[in-house]
Amino acid sequence: MKVSIVGGGPAGLYFAILLKKARPDSVITAFERNRPDDTFGFGVVFSDETLDTFEGWDPESYKRITDEFAYWDDIEIHFKDTAHRVGGNGFCGCSRTTLLRILQDRAIELGVEICYQTEVDPDTDFSDSDLVVLSDGVNSRFREHFAEHFRPNVDLRPNKFAWMGSTKPLDAFTFCFEETEWGIFIAHAYQYEEGRSTWIFETDDETFERAGLGALNEEESAEFCRKIFGKYLDGHPLLINRSMWRNFPMIRNERWVKDNMVLLGDAKATAHYSIGSGTKLAMEDAIALFEAIEAKPDVPSALKLFESGRREGVEIIQHAADVSLVWFEHLDRFWDYDPIQFAFGLMTRSKAITYDNLRLRAPEFVDRADRMFAEKVRLKGFDVDVDNPATPAFQPFRLRDMELQNRIVMSPMCMYSAKDGVPGDFHLVHYGARAMGGAGLIFTEMTCVAPDARITHGCTGLWNDEQEAAWKRIVDFVQANSNSKLCMQLGHAGRKGASKLMWEGMDRPLDNAEDGWPVLSASPIPYYPESQVPREVTREDMDRIVEAFVAAVERTERLGFDMLELHCAHGYLLASFLSPLTNQRTDEYGGPIENRLKFPLEVFRRMREAWPKHKPMSVRISATDWAEGGLPGEDAVAVAQAFAAEGVDLVDVSTGQTVNWSAPVYGRMFQTPFSDQIRNEADVATMCVGNITTADQANTILVAGRADLVAIGRPHLVDPFFTARAAAWYGEPYLTVQPQYEPGYDQLARNSVRDRQNLEELRIKARPKSRQSSREAPRPKTSFIAAAE
């Protein structure tokens, strides 16, 4: 093969090393516009796991890297005159210049030609090259030249940062947070070689402007930062190397491949420095590209495999980086937190580290976090043990006069199994079993307030005596056989009504229109093109709908439910008023968010008046529509504040399902950041939901202050005793009242002690070994490309 590489950074050089080692007869040339030792920044950071990867793919360069690195195991967090040290992390730092020199020497040793101080124009003729690797960095000229094909998206983040260095030695990855007269400044610092450390300074745009940093040169900026962080520098200077203040670019490309050209490294995708994965991502890209070349007989097939097989891995890292950087962009949300809670939130910000994982790394730190959480519970009036506290998910919680024994909730989930709105034996078993399973709070599915308010023929209702009697049977069973509290969720389907059952085609219109009913919405916009066009709600309709909700509330109270929720999410009727995508009215109920809120608030206000004052109410909202032009986060906060002003006790934070073309960004706990924002900006209790699958994740969310209750959906569908199993796992007592089940729980609790111990031992063994420990055998190769076909 003849290979041309544009850019002499880690991505291009590492790919050249792997390919030349495997195919010595390849002709590989790298073109680098700078000199060999020109580099931006000071150090790079790798985890133990990443170093193990390098050892598997090229032991020679791995050995040189680890011969010249600075190793640390701890993360140290300085916040408001407190310091918190968290061990068990395993990182090493290396000078960027050193890393480049190692990769340059290794590539040249293998026969790769590197042409320094050589400009390569995007119109350069590479017609004699079999493969052209475009690894020319964040500001890739090739990517921009072919932008119409690659379709890059460059998201310049609002915070400003400057990358500097120091001679200050550090024995931990260090975060420093300082409040100044202008605002908050952050330092991300780590040692990368003896006598040298990297210091990345960060602040929000408003603080940057107030401090006048835009008018300072590099030397003046360094002096400014030295004064703020002087107590951490201990008299050591700050060093500069193109240390200008800038905005971090989050780069994504719709396409990675054009003909025989392929984007690699930062030219293709960036990851925010707060997770320290930029160079790791670039070098793993190189491994994946090499794997693809080796796996396929020709370059086009290989590049297709690289793009399809590598994209998910890159997007996972970028998603973690996105979540991490947002935490730093919104420090004001957490600034008044207890220092332990602040540190816990920092450690778990990207979702890569969770409560259980952190306990393995730093058990004493998590013990302090547990005590901190228990102390907050005690301040709410609960007599809880703060010296030997319960696990956070099993701490009590109160909404008005309703007290929950734990914070695990069975999320509202439509079962589509009622007949004429009447819940049957299925529902009795469904709700009864999960209540006996120990969840602190059980939500019903969306129960409709009128026949034409249903989503499907299978939806439950609460508009007649037969339905009320059927619900009474369920309520009586739950209250007699469990300690779970019950919340009735009431809603109106709006334009999503007269649809098929979920498993027949979710939100799709009935095949036979005669089997349906007329539907309503804020504006006459169908959900799908083939869906029924809804009639725009009139004032007369509003009056009728309000009375239907009030009548259902009165039935709910007669039934003895503990709590009531109004469904204003997922594109249903009241949600259609809130979103600008579905509300295009020109009257007093359309336009700005204050107008779009009027009818949902009117419904809630009348429900609150009809519902006993000592019982709580919640509202479910879609905090984002996941669609351009939809409800933004700022409006979601305003929506939450408006409902709170009307007496809501809890905001059930969901997202999306407003329009059929929404594009959610899925992942573990993917909706939790919206709960975090609403809880900490609107100052209202929240419940989070969305791909939360373990009690470990629930503990993580609660301790970090991202929600007050955690709703678990799909796991409850297959495991009614989800909460009981979690209680046994953490050594908590049985949470319900059935003596018939106590022997089984006792056995589960005994087995869980052993099972948890065994799992923790396996996890410890599976963790990458410290560079400070000996190696008996080379590490196996880790693949970074998924199977394509």
C-alpha positions in Angstrom: 0.0 0.0 0.0 0.9 3.6 -0.5 -0.4 5.7 2.3 -0.3 9.5 2.7 -1.0 10.9 6.2 -1.9 14.6 6.5 -0.8 15.7 10.0 2.0 14.3 12.3 0.0 14.1 15.5 -0.7 11.0 17.7 -3.6 9.7 15.5 -1.7 9.6 12.2 1.6 8.5 13.7 0.1 5.6 15.7 -1.8 4.4 12.6 1.5 4.5 10.6 3.3 2.5 13.3 0.7 -0.2 13.4 0.4 -0.5 9.6 4.1 -0.4 8.9 4.8 -3.0 11.6 2.2 -5.3 10.0 3.0 -4.5 6.4 6.7 -3.6 6.1 6.5 -3.2 2.4 3.9 -0.4 2.7 5.1 3.1 1.6 3.8 5.5 4.3 4.5 9.2 4.3 3.3 11.7 6.9 3.2 15.4 6.1 3.5 17.7 9.1 3.3 21.5 8.7 5.2 22.1 12.0 8.7 21.2 13.3 9.1 17.9 15.2 9.0 19.5 18.7 6.2 22.1 18.0 3.1 21.2 20.0 0.2 23.0 21.6 -0.2 22.4 25.3 1.9 20.7 27.9 0.8 17.2 28.9 -1.6 14.4 28.0 -3.2 12.0 30.3 -4.0 8.3 30.0 -5.8 5.9 32.2 -4.4 2.5 33.3 -6.9 0.9 30.9 -5.7 3.0 28.0 -2.1 2.1 28.7 -3.0 -1.6 28.7 -4.4 -1.0 25.2 -1.2 0.5 24.0 0.8 -2.5 25.5 -1.4 -4.9 23.5 -1.0 -3.2 20.2 2.6 -1.9 20.2 4.7 -3.0 23.3 7.7 -1.0 22.1 6.1 2.4 22.1 4.2 1.4 25.2 7.4 0.7 27.1 8.9 4.1 26.1 5.7 5.9 27.2 5.6 4.2 30.6 9.4 4.8 31.1 8.8 8.5 31.0 5.4 9.0 32.5 4.2 10.5 35.8 1.8 8.1 37.6 -0.9 9.0 40.1 -3.8 7.1 41.6 -5.8 9.9 43.3 -8.1 12.7 42.4 -8.0 15.7 44.7 -10.9 18.3 44.8 -10.4 21.7 46.4 -13.7 23.5 47.1 -14.5 26.2 49.6 -11.5 25.6 51.8 -12.1 21.9 51.8 -10.0 19.2 50.2 -11.3 15.7 49.2 -9.0 13.0 48.0 -10.5 10.1 46.0 -8.2 7.1 45.2 -8.3 4.1 43.0 -8.4 5.9 39.7 -5.1 5.0 38.0 -3.8 7.6 35.5 -0.5 8.6 34.1 0.6 11.9 32.5 3.1 12.3 29.7 4.5 15.4 28.0 2.9 16.0 24.7 6.4 16.7 23.2 7.7 13.4 24.7 4.7 11.5 23.4 5.2 12.9 19.9 9.0 12.2 20.0 8.3 8.6 21.1 5.8 8.1 18.2 8.0 9.9 15.7 11.1 7.8 16.6 9.1 4.5 16.5 7.6 5.4 13.1 10.9 6.3 11.6 12.5 3.2 13.1 9.9 1.1 11.2 10.5 3.0 8.0 7.8 5.6 7.9 8.8 8.9 6.2 7.9 12.1 8.1 8.1 15.4 6.1 8.2 18.3 8.6 7.4 21.9 7.8 5.5 20.7 4.8 2.2 22.4 3.8 -0.2 20.0 2.1 -2.9 21.8 0.2 -6.4 20.2 0.1 -6.1 20.3 -3.7 -2.9 18.3 -3.6 -2.9 15.4 -6.0 -2.9 12.1 -4.0 -4.0 10.1 -7.0 -1.1 7.6 -6.5 -2.0 7.0 -2.9 -4.2 4.0 -2.0 -5.2 5.6 1.3 -5.1 9.3 2.5 -5.5 9.7 6.3 -6.7 13.2 7.3 -5.4 13.7 10.8 -4.7 17.4 10.6 -6.3 18.3 13.9 -9.1 20.5 15.3 -8.7 23.1 12.6 -8.4 20.6 9.7 -8.1 22.3 6.4 -9.1 19.2 4.6 -12.3 18.8 6.6 -13.3 22.4 5.9 -12.3 22.2 2.2 -14.6 19.1 1.8 -17.2 20.4 4.3 -20.0 19.9 1.9 -19.2 16.2 1.9 -18.1 15.6 5.5 -20.8 17.9 6.9 -19.0 18.9 10.1 -20.8 20.3 13.1 -18.6 22.5 15.3 -20.2 23.4 18.6 -18.2 26.1 20.3 -18.9 25.7 24.0 -19.6 28.8 26.0 -16.9 28.5 28.7 -13.5 29.9 28.0 -10.3 28.0 28.8 -6.5 28.6 28.6 -3.9 25.8 28.7 -0.8 26.5 30.7 1.9 24.7 32.6 3.9 24.9 35.8 6.9 23.5 37.6 4.6 22.7 40.5 4.8 19.0 41.3 1.4 17.2 41.9 0.7 13.8 43.2 -3.0 13.7 42.2 -5.2 14.8 39.4 -6.3 18.1 40.9 -9.4 20.2 40.6 -9.4 23.7 42.2 -12.5 25.9 42.4 -12.1 29.5 43.4 -14.8 32.2 43.7 -13.5 35.7 42.9 -15.0 39.2 42.6 -15.7 38.5 38.9 -17.1 35.0 39.3 -15.9 31.3 39.5 -12.6 30.0 38.1 -11.6 26.4 37.7 -8.2 24.7 37.4 -7.8 21.2 36.0 -4.2 20.2 36.9 -2.0 17.1 36.7 1.7 16.3 36.6 3.0 14.9 33.4 6.7 14.5 34.1 9.1 15.2 36.9 9.0 18.9 37.7 6.2 19.7 35.1 2.4 19.9 35.4 -0.4 20.9 33.1 -2.9 23.6 34.3 -6.0 24.2 32.3 -8.0 27.3 33.6 -11.7 27.6 32.8 -14.4 30.1 33.5 -17.8 31.1 32.1 -18.1 33.7 29.4 -19.7 36.3 31.7 -16.9 36.0 34.3 -14.3 36.2 31.5 -15.8 39.5 30.3 -16.1 41.0 33.8 -12.5 40.1 34.6 -11.3 41.8 31.4 -9.3 38.7 30.3 -10.0 39.4 26.6 -7.6 42.4 26.8 -4.7 40.5 28.3 -1.8 38.9 26.5 -0.5 35.4 27.4 1.9 36.7 30.1 -0.7 38.9 31.7 -3.2 36.0 31.7 -0.7 33.8 33.3 -0.1 36.3 36.0 -3.8 36.8 36.5 -4.3 33.0 37.0 -1.3 32.8 39.2 -2.8 35.3 41.7 -6.1 33.4 41.8 -4.6 29.9 42.3 -1.4 31.0 44.1 -2.1 28.9 47.2 -2.1 25.8 45.1 1.1 26.7 43.1 3.2 27.3 46.2 5.3 30.0 44.5 5.9 28.0 41.3 5.4 30.0 38.0 2.9 29.4 35.3 4.4 28.6 31.9 2.8 29.5 28.6 2.8 27.9 25.1 0.2 29.4 22.8 -1.9 29.7 26.0 -4.6 31.9 24.5 -8.1 31.9 26.0 -10.5 30.1 23.6 -13.8 28.2 23.4 -13.6 24.4 23.2 -14.9 23.1 19.9 -17.0 19.9 20.1 -16.6 18.5 16.6 -18.7 15.9 14.9 -18.9 14.9 11.3 -21.9 13.4 9.5 -19.4 11.5 7.2 -15.9 10.4 8.0 -15.0 9.0 4.5 -14.6 10.5 1.1 -13.3 8.2 -1.7 -10.0 7.0 -0.3 -9.7 9.8 2.3 -10.7 9.3 5.9 -10.8 11.7 8.9 -9.0 10.6 12.0 -8.4 12.0 15.5 -9.4 15.6 16.3 -10.2 16.3 12.7 -13.0 13.8 13.0 -14.2 14.1 16.6 -13.1 15.9 19.7 -13.7 15.1 23.4 -13.7 17.8 26.1 -10.5 18.0 28.2 -12.5 17.5 31.4 -12.6 13.7 30.8 -9.0 13.6 29.5 -9.8 11.5 26.5 -8.7 13.6 23.5 -5.4 11.8 22.8 -6.9 8.5 23.9 -9.7 8.9 21.4 -7.3 9.8 18.6 -5.0 6.8 19.2 -7.9 4.4 19.5 -9.2 5.7 16.2 -5.8 4.7 14.7 -6.2 1.2 16.1 -9.7 0.9 14.7 -8.6 2.1 11.3 -5.7 -0.4 11.3 -8.1 -3.2 12.3 -10.4 -2.3 9.4 -7.6 -2.3 6.9 -6.4 -5.7 8.1 -10.0 -7.1 8.1 -11.0 -6.1 4.5 -9.4 -6.9 1.1 -9.7 -3.4 -0.3 -9.6 0.2 1.0 -13.2 1.2 0.2 -14.5 -1.8 2.2 -12.1 -1.1 5.0 -13.1 2.5 5.3 -16.8 1.5 5.3 -16.1 -0.9 8.1 -14.1 1.7 10.0 -16.9 4.3 9.9 -19.7 1.9 10.7 -17.8 -0.1 13.3 -16.1 2.8 15.1 -18.8 5.4 15.2 -20.7 4.1 18.3 -17.5 3.9 20.4 -16.6 7.5 19.5 -20.1 8.7 20.2 -20.1 7.0 23.6 -16.9 8.9 24.6 -18.3 12.2 23.1 -21.5 11.8 25.0 -19.6 11.3 28.3 -17.6 14.4 27.4 -20.7 16.4 26.7 -22.3 15.5 30.0 -19.0 16.3 31.8 -18.5 19.7 30.2 -22.1 20.7 30.9 -21.4 20.1 34.6 -18.6 22.6 34.5 -20.6 25.1 32.5 -23.3 25.2 35.2 -21.3 25.3 38.4 -23.7 27.9 39.8 -26.3 25.2 40.2 -24.1 23.3 42.7 -22.1 26.1 44.3 -24.2 26.1 47.5 -24.0 22.3 47.8 -22.3 20.6 50.8 -18.7 20.1 49.9 -19.0 16.3 50.0 -22.0 16.4 47.7 -20.2 18.8 45.4 -17.2 16.5 45.2 -19.4 13.4 44.7 -21.2 15.2 41.8 -17.9 16.1 40.2 -16.7 12.5 40.4 -19.9 11.1 38.9 -20.6 13.9 36.4 -20.0 11.9 33.2 -21.9 8.8 34.4 -18.8 6.7 33.9 -18.3 6.5 37.7 -21.2 5.5 39.8 -21.9 5.1 43.5 -20.9 1.4 43.7 -17.9 2.0 41.5 -16.8 4.9 43.6 -17.2 2.8 46.8 -14.7 0.3 45.3 -12.2 3.1 44.7 -12.8 5.2 47.8 -15.0 3.6 50.4 -14.2 6.2 53.1 -15.3 9.0 50.8 -18.6 7.2 50.0 -19.2 6.6 53.7 -18.9 10.4 54.2 -21.3 10.9 51.4 -23.8 8.5 52.9 -23.6 10.4 56.3 -24.0 13.7 54.5 -27.1 12.5 52.8 -28.5 11.1 56.0 -27.9 14.4 57.8 -29.9 16.2 55.1 -32.7 13.7 55.6 -32.6 14.3 59.4 -32.9 18.0 58.8 -36.2 17.3 57.0 -37.6 15.9 60.3 -36.8 12.2 60.0 -35.3 10.3 62.9 -32.6 8.5 60.8 -29.2 7.1 61.8 -26.5 9.4 60.6 -23.6 7.3 62.1 -24.5 4.1 60.3 -26.8 5.5 57.6 -29.1 3.6 55.3 -28.1 3.5 51.6 -29.4 6.8 50.0 -32.0 5.0 47.8 -33.5 3.6 51.1 -33.7 6.9 52.9 -37.3 8.2 53.5 -38.8 11.1 51.7 -41.8 13.3 52.4 -44.2 15.2 50.1 -46.8 17.1 52.2 -48.2 14.4 54.6 -47.2 11.5 52.5 -44.1 9.7 53.7 -42.2 7.2 51.5 -40.0 4.4 53.0 -37.6 4.6 50.1 -36.9 6.7 47.0 -37.3 4.0 44.3 -40.5 4.6 42.3 -42.3 2.4 39.8 -42.6 4.7 36.8 -45.9 5.2 35.1 -46.1 2.8 32.2 -49.1 2.3 29.9 -50.2 -1.4 29.8 -52.9 -1.0 27.1 -54.7 -3.9 28.7 -58.0 -2.4 29.9 -61.4 -3.0 28.4 -63.6 0.1 28.0 -61.3 1.8 30.4 -61.8 -0.8 33.1 -58.6 -2.2 34.7 -58.9 -6.0 35.2 -57.1 -8.9 36.8 -54.0 -8.1 34.8 -53.8 -4.7 36.5 -54.5 -6.2 39.9 -51.6 -8.5 39.6 -49.4 -5.9 37.8 -49.7 -3.2 40.5 -50.1 -5.6 43.4 -47.0 -7.6 42.7 -44.8 -4.5 42.3 -46.2 -2.9 45.4 -45.3 -6.1 47.4 -41.9 -5.8 45.7 -41.2 -2.9 47.9 -41.1 0.3 45.7 -41.6 3.3 47.9 -44.1 4.8 45.4 -46.2 3.2 42.6 -47.5 5.3 39.7 -50.5 4.1 37.7 -50.3 4.3 33.9 -51.8 7.4 32.3 -55.5 7.0 33.2 -57.8 8.9 30.9 -60.5 11.3 32.1 -63.0 10.7 29.2 -63.6 8.1 26.5 -62.2 10.5 23.8 -59.2 11.2 26.1 -57.7 7.7 25.6 -54.6 6.9 23.6 -55.9 3.5 22.6 -58.8 1.2 23.2 -56.7 -0.5 25.9 -56.1 2.6 28.1 -57.4 2.7 31.6 -60.0 5.4 32.5 -61.7 7.0 35.4 -64.9 8.5 34.2 -67.5 6.1 35.4 -68.5 4.0 38.4 -67.4 0.6 36.9 -63.9 1.9 36.4 -63.8 3.4 39.9 -64.9 0.1 41.4 -62.2 -1.7 39.5 -59.5 0.7 40.7 -60.9 0.4 44.3 -60.1 -3.3 44.2 -56.5 -2.5 43.2 -56.0 0.2 45.8 -57.4 -1.9 48.6 -55.1 -4.8 47.7 -52.0 -2.6 47.5 -52.7 -0.9 50.8 -53.5 -4.1 52.6 -50.4 -6.0 51.4 -47.6 -3.4 51.1 -46.2 -0.2 52.4 -46.0 1.3 48.9 -47.8 4.6 48.3 -50.0 4.9 45.2 -50.1 7.8 42.8 -52.9 8.2 40.2 -51.7 9.7 36.9 -54.4 11.5 35.0 -54.1 12.6 31.4 -55.7 13.3 28.0 -54.2 11.9 24.8 -55.0 14.9 22.6 -53.8 14.4 19.0 -52.3 11.0 19.9 -55.7 9.5 20.6 -57.5 6.8 18.6 -54.1 5.0 18.1 -53.1 1.4 17.8 -51.9 -0.6 20.8 -48.2 -0.1 21.4 -47.2 -3.5 20.1 -49.3 -3.0 16.9 -47.7 0.4 16.1 -47.1 2.9 18.8 -48.9 6.2 18.2 -50.0 5.0 14.7 -53.6 5.7 13.8 -56.2 2.9 13.8 -56.5 1.1 10.5 -60.2 1.5 10.5 -61.1 5.2 11.3 -64.6 4.1 12.3 -63.1 2.3 15.3 -61.7 5.6 16.6 -63.0 8.9 17.8 -62.4 12.6 17.0 -59.2 14.0 18.5 -58.3 17.4 19.8 -55.0 19.4 20.2 -53.7 22.9 20.8 -53.4 23.3 17.0 -54.7 21.2 14.0 -51.4 19.4 13.4 -51.5 15.6 12.9 -48.8 13.5 14.8 -48.0 11.5 11.7 -48.9 12.6 8.1 -51.4 9.7 8.0 -52.8 10.5 11.5 -56.1 12.1 12.0 -56.0 15.9 11.8 -57.0 17.1 15.3 -59.6 19.8 15.9 -58.2 22.9 17.5 -59.4 23.1 21.1 -62.0 25.8 21.7 -62.8 27.5 25.0 -66.0 25.4 25.2 -63.8 22.3 24.8 -61.5 23.6 27.6 -64.3 24.0 30.0 -65.5 20.4 29.3 -62.0 19.0 29.7 -61.4 20.9 32.9 -64.6 19.4 34.4 -63.6 15.9 33.3 -60.2 16.3 35.1 -61.9 17.6 38.2 -64.5 14.7 38.2 -61.6 12.2 37.9 -59.8 13.9 40.8 -62.9 13.5 43.0 -63.0 9.8 42.1 -59.3 9.5 42.8 -59.8 10.9 46.3 -62.8 8.5 47.0 -60.5 5.6 46.0 -57.9 6.6 48.6 -54.9 7.3 46.4 -52.0 8.9 48.3 -50.9 11.2 45.5 -52.1 12.6 42.2 -50.1 13.5 39.0 -51.2 15.5 36.0 -49.6 14.3 32.7 -48.3 17.3 30.7 -45.7 15.5 28.7 -45.0 13.3 25.6 -47.1 15.3 23.2 -50.5 14.6 24.8 -53.1 17.2 25.0 -51.7 19.5 27.7 -48.2 19.0 26.4 -49.3 20.1 23.0 -50.1 23.5 24.5 -46.6 23.8 26.1 -44.5 23.1 23.0 -44.0 25.7 20.3 -43.9 22.8 17.8 -47.5 21.8 18.5 -48.9 25.1 19.6 -49.3 27.6 16.8 -52.3 29.4 18.2 -52.6 33.2 17.7 -55.0 33.7 20.7 -54.2 34.1 24.3 -53.2 30.4 24.6 -50.4 30.7 22.0 -47.1 32.5 21.5 -44.8 33.0 24.4 -44.4 30.4 27.1 -46.5 32.4 29.5 -49.5 32.0 27.2 -48.8 28.4 26.3 -48.9 27.6 30.0 -52.3 29.1 30.6 -54.5 26.1 29.9 -52.3 23.4 31.5 -52.1 25.6 34.6 -55.8 26.2 34.6 -56.3 22.4 34.6 -53.8 21.9 37.4 -55.2 24.7 39.5 -58.7 23.2 39.4 -57.3 19.8 40.2 -55.3 21.2 43.2 -58.5 22.8 44.5 -60.4 19.5 44.3 -57.6 17.5 45.8 -57.0 17.4 49.6 -54.5 20.0 50.8 -52.5 17.4 52.8 -52.0 15.1 49.8 -49.2 15.9 47.3 -49.5 16.5 43.5 -46.9 16.2 40.8 -46.8 17.1 37.1 -45.0 15.2 34.4 -43.4 17.4 31.7 -41.2 16.9 28.7 -38.2 19.0 29.5 -37.0 19.0 25.9 -38.7 18.1 22.6 -35.3 16.8 21.2 -36.2 18.7 18.1 -35.2 22.0 16.6 -37.5 24.8 17.5 -38.9 22.9 20.4 -39.1 23.6 24.1 -35.6 24.6 25.4 -34.2 23.9 28.9 -34.8 27.5 30.0 -38.5 27.2 29.2 -38.6 23.8 31.0 -37.4 25.6 34.1 -40.1 28.3 33.7 -42.7 25.6 33.3 -41.6 23.9 36.5 -41.6 27.2 38.4 -45.1 28.1 37.1 -46.5 24.8 38.4 -44.6 25.1 41.6 -46.3 28.5 42.1 -49.6 26.8 41.8 -48.8 24.2 44.4 -47.0 21.3 42.7 -44.9 19.3 45.1 -42.8 17.3 42.6 -41.9 17.7 38.9 -41.7 14.3 37.1 -39.1 15.1 34.5 -39.3 13.2 31.2 -38.5 14.3 27.7 -39.5 14.1 24.1 -42.3 12.2 22.2 -43.7 15.6 21.2 -43.2 15.2 17.4 -42.5 12.1 15.4 -39.2 13.5 14.0 -37.5 14.1 17.4 -33.9 12.9 17.8 -33.2 11.9 21.4 -29.7 11.4 22.5 -30.1 8.1 24.4 -27.7 6.6 27.0 -27.6 5.6 30.6 -29.7 8.0 32.7 -30.0 10.1 29.6 -32.9 12.3 31.0 -31.3 12.9 34.4 -29.5 16.2 33.4 -32.9 17.8 32.8 -34.0 16.8 36.2 -30.8 18.2 37.6 -31.4 21.5 35.8 -35.0 21.9 37.0 -34.3 20.8 40.6 -31.4 23.2 41.0 -32.6 26.1 39.0 -36.4 26.0 39.7 -35.8 25.0 43.3 -38.5 22.3 43.2 -38.3 18.6 44.1 -37.9 16.4 41.0 -38.3 12.7 40.0 -36.0 11.5 37.2 -36.7 8.7 34.7 -35.1 7.4 31.5 -32.9 4.3 31.1 -32.2 4.1 34.8 -31.8 0.4 35.4 -30.0 -0.2 38.7 -30.2 0.8 42.3 -26.5 1.8 42.0 -27.5 4.4 39.4 -30.4 5.6 41.7 -27.9 6.1 44.5 -25.6 8.0 42.2 -28.4 10.4 41.1 -29.6 11.0 44.7 -26.3 11.7 46.4 -25.2 14.0 43.6 -28.4 16.0 44.0 -29.8 15.4 40.6 -33.2 14.3 41.7 -35.2 13.5 44.9 -36.9 10.4 43.6 -35.8 7.9 41.0 -38.4 6.2 38.7 -37.5 2.8 37.3 -39.6 1.7 34.3 -38.6 -1.3 32.2 -36.7 -3.2 34.9 -40.0 -3.3 36.9 -41.7 -5.0 34.0 -39.5 -8.1 34.3 -38.7 -7.9 38.0 -41.6 -7.0 40.3 -39.2 -7.4 43.3 -36.6 -5.0 41.9 -36.6 -2.9 45.1 -36.5 -5.9 47.4 -33.5 -7.3 45.6 -31.8 -3.9 45.8 -32.5 -3.7 49.5 -31.0 -7.2 50.1 -28.0 -6.2 48.0 -27.3 -3.2 50.2 -28.2 -4.9 53.4 -31.4 -3.0 54.0 -34.4 -4.5 55.8 -37.4 -6.0 54.1 -39.6 -3.1 53.0 -43.1 -4.5 52.9 -45.5 -6.4 55.2 -46.1 -9.9 53.9 -44.8 -12.6 56.4 -45.4 -15.2 53.7 -42.4 -13.8 51.8 -40.0 -13.2 54.7 -38.2 -16.6 54.4 -37.4 -15.9 50.8 -36.2 -12.4 51.5 -34.0 -13.7 54.4 -32.3 -16.2 52.1 -31.9 -13.5 49.4 -30.3 -11.2 52.0 -27.8 -13.9 53.1 -26.9 -14.8 49.5 -26.6 -11.1 48.5 -23.8 -10.6 51.1 -21.7 -13.4 49.4 -22.7 -12.4 45.9 -21.8 -8.8 46.4 -18.5 -9.7 47.9 -17.7 -12.1 45.0 -18.7 -9.4 42.4 -16.5 -6.8 44.1 -13.6 -9.1 44.1 -14.1 -9.8 40.4 -14.3 -6.1 39.6 -11.1 -5.4 41.5 -9.3 -8.2 39.7 -10.7 -7.0 36.3 -9.4 -3.5 36.9 -6.3 -2.6 35.0 -3.2 -3.2 37.0 -1.3 -0.2 38.3 1.9 0.7 36.4 3.5 0.4 39.8 2.8 -3.3 39.9 4.7 -6.0 38.0 3.6 -7.6 34.8 3.8 -11.3 34.1 2.5 -11.4 30.6 1.8 -8.9 27.8 -1.7 -7.5 27.7 -4.1 -8.8 25.0 -5.2 -6.5 22.2 -8.4 -4.6 22.8 -10.6 -4.1 19.7 -12.1 -0.7 18.9 -14.2 -1.6 15.9 -17.5 -3.3 16.0 -18.5 -6.0 13.6 -19.9 -4.4 10.5 -22.1 -7.1 9.0 
